[in-house]
Amino acid sequence: MDLAQISDRLEIEALLTRYTRAIDTGGWDRLDDVFTPDADIDYTASGGIAAPYAEIKPWLAEMLPIFPRRMHTLGQIDSDVDGDTATVAAYFHNPMVLPQEEGEGLLVEFGGIYHHELVRTPDGWRSRRLLEEIIWKRGL
């Protein structure tokens, strides 16, 4: 692996971390540094919507706060860079707490793979397509 390949891999991993941190912290404007303005995103596997980024961003801001505690963990990240494009499959585990009237709250967990199509921009790597694949879920 040469320095350019190592750099791409590190930049892609940083992009995925920015994505999960933005989702977990509710930093919705940070997603502007993850997605291209024309990105397509599909969350239907977890009960969400499929829509362009311009619709997804406010939808996330409206819907995800029902889970006030969210905490992604990323696992295996498989990236295939071809010039200024890349395909990425990243394993994830996403536990979230759904408040209940009594008790500590219901722990809801998703495990799956984020499939990204990335493009290199003047500002670095950005996702132009995200498909969330759910492999397992618990608590729903």
KARA-V626298 format. One line per field, one symbol per residue. phi: phi as a letter, one per 20 degrees, with the letter a starting at -180 (. if undefined). A space follows every 10 residues. Layout:
phi = ???
//
This chain:
phi = .efffffgff fffffffgff ffffemegff ffeddfgdfd ccdffdnedd afggefgfff feefffdfcc bfcedgcdcc ecmdcbdccc fbccebddgc fcnfoeedcc caceddddce dgeofcedbc cedeebbbnd
//
